[in-house]
Amino acid sequence: MSLAESAHPAATWDSRLADAVAIANVPTLQLVLVHLTGDMGWLEGEYAPRRGRGLDDNDSGGLPEARQAEIRAAAAAAIKDWRAGGADPATPAPEALARMLSASMAEPIGAEYGEIVAQEISDRTLRPRTLGQPEGFKVAIVGAGMSGICAAIHLQAAGIPFEILEAAGDFGGTWRENTYPGAGVDTPNHLYSFSFAQYDWSHYFALQGDLHAYFRKVAADFGLGAHTRFHTRVERAEWDAAAGRWRITTRGPEGAAVQEADALFSAVGVLTIPKVPPIPGLDGFPGPCFHTAEWPEGIDLKGKRVGIVGNGASAMQIVPAIAEEVAHLTVFARSKQWAAPFPKFREPVPEEIRWLIAEVPLYQKWYRQRLAWTFNDRVHASLQRDPDWEDAGRAINATNDSHRAAFIRYIRAELGDRQDLFDKVTPDFPPFGKRMLLDNGWYRTVAREDVTLVDQRLERVEGNVLVGADGSRHEVDVLILGTGFHATELLSSMEVRGEGGAALSETWDGDDARAYLGTAVPGFPNLFTLLGPNIGLGHGGSVITPVESQVHYILDLLQKTFAAGARTVEVRREVHDAYNAKVDAAHAAMVWTHPGMDNWYRNSKGRVVAITPWRHDDFWRMTRSADLADYVIGGGAAGGAAQG
């Protein structure tokens, strides 16, 4: 909704604007003000914001109250003028946008970053278009989570028929499945949302229920239910070279069925198949025992002795959420995690700011861009290994070492008088070696008297007794497995066979998945892997961003394929291999391949499979325009030979 379209009477609108601007984020207001007036002086000199601390929004910009008041007054006046004029302002050049964002963040941001900002600041409304597809061309999408919803909406806008095949009974993916206490997003939801479908978020960091509601609403708003078959599991997909189509075997309420599609979009996600370690005696545990992704509906933990294995993202959310109600909590945390302060954890978005975000699109867009830099890309440069850095065991460069010092100060402060736990919770590897978690009370919770932290692996289970590797014994009534997922075994939930009947699982040697731009695999025409190999994020931020880039790229590739008179497209082996060599070389210079630690990003061979080495804007540029020279095309109307 533009400013000119506001339904509020002028007096009411002006008074609401005044209330909102009085508490709004000052650096964001400055960006809006410069955007509307073209006067960069509002971000310079005495108005230049100071850099914020950590992940904080830096609401005051570090400016004196008098300067804040001037900025608020000027921003309110400029917004009123904009509304009265009824016209959207011109978007500054990318270089100017990067300079504005850099001044707002009070840190260097290269001019090249302005390109992705320019797109995000523009009107993101999806409008109907055509890709010129041949008659009868149809896409099958496997999965109705975030990636599947994104692909379906863009295919719909492009006029390409599609069907979503979903094993469960609803939209939402991981936010439908993971219902454990405390489940939520570790990226601000004003960023963790589709660029084309913003939302009236009630909290800065949404919990599972709100996130599930968002994805369900987006799917409903775009009418995806009419294109979806729920309770339909894809068991097998096989490329039929003669027909130039995918034959898909499904199993639903009426049994097995076979259908065909010209293109297959895998949107099955990464963190979908629970990993349960082979712990001796686990099967004999007499009480409730379950993985965090399979949380039993209605289970009552009140007054129970509860054990939890693991201290990854799920366990770190569950432990503080249930500590108050259980009789005693025993946490087996063999490995350690770095966790950063969580400044807006469970903090509601004030009604005035919710109104401002809805009524002033420029505020929403610039607030989102500040979040994008803070959570998506700011830290990326500090994750590169300095070959001359001497103390490589504790950090990989000077900045990384300063991060370590800050996190250690935070841990000590949170532990209070339980400094005896410091060694048990402090990692012996560099920060960001595993995904950085946000602390929602973990350190304070493990310091409670009714919580026992065991920094050993769970060696075996004897009845209702958990035996640690140190020989310690712990009686529990309920056992929770926060042991993660098979994150490197992509697409393992279904059998996929390409040209010549080659199995994708064998092509990928089980857990060594590779794809060009994380999207296309040689030998598997018209297969596109959303959130595929090396697409996930290790440096933080919203995974929706690269998925939107993937979808944009796939549709551009299909449009060019159709324009060339073809209907099948397969990436060339040499292009695929060269790209993956670059991915591996980039990872080799980053913290995630640091020796002496494990993480879920790496496969059994030590290769990073799950996450990207690229900044968001780097991947965005890679996926702006597909080059048909990278592909072999074929399957034209006359069934012509492959081209390229």
Buried (B, 14 or more C-beta within 10 A) or exposed (E): EBBEEBEEEEEEBBEBBBBBBEEBBBBBBBBBBBBBBEEBEBBEEEBBBEEBEBBEBBBBBBBEEEBBEBBBEBBBBBBBEBBEEEEBBEBBEBBBBBBBBBBBBBEEBEBBBBBBBBBBBEEBEBEEEEBBBBEEBBBBBBBBBBBBBBBBBBBBBBEBBBBBBBBBEBBBBBBBBBBBBBBBBBBBBBBBBBBBBBBEBEBBBBBBEBBBBBBBEBBEEBEBBEBBBBBBBBEBBBBEBEEBBBBBBBBBEEEEEEBEBBBBBBBBBBBBBBBBEEBEBBEEBEBBBBBBBEBEEEEEBEEBBBBBBBBBBBBBBBBBBBBEBBEBBBBBBBBBBBBBBBBBBBEEBEEBBBBBBBBBBBBBBBBBBBBBBBBBBBBBEBBBBBEEBEEBEBBBBEBBBEBBEBBBEBBBEBBEEBEEBEEBBBBEBBBBBBBBBBBBBBBBBBBBEEBBBBBBBBBEBEEBBBBBBEEBEBEBBBBBBBBBBBBBBBBBBBBBBBEEEBEBBEBBEBBBBBBBBBBBBBBBBBBBBBBBBBBBBBBBBBBBBBBBBBBBBBBBBBBBBBEBBBBBBBBBEEBBBEBBEEBBEBBEBBBBBBEEBEBBBBBEEEBBBBBBBBBBBBBBBBBEEBEBEBBBBBBBEEEEEBBB
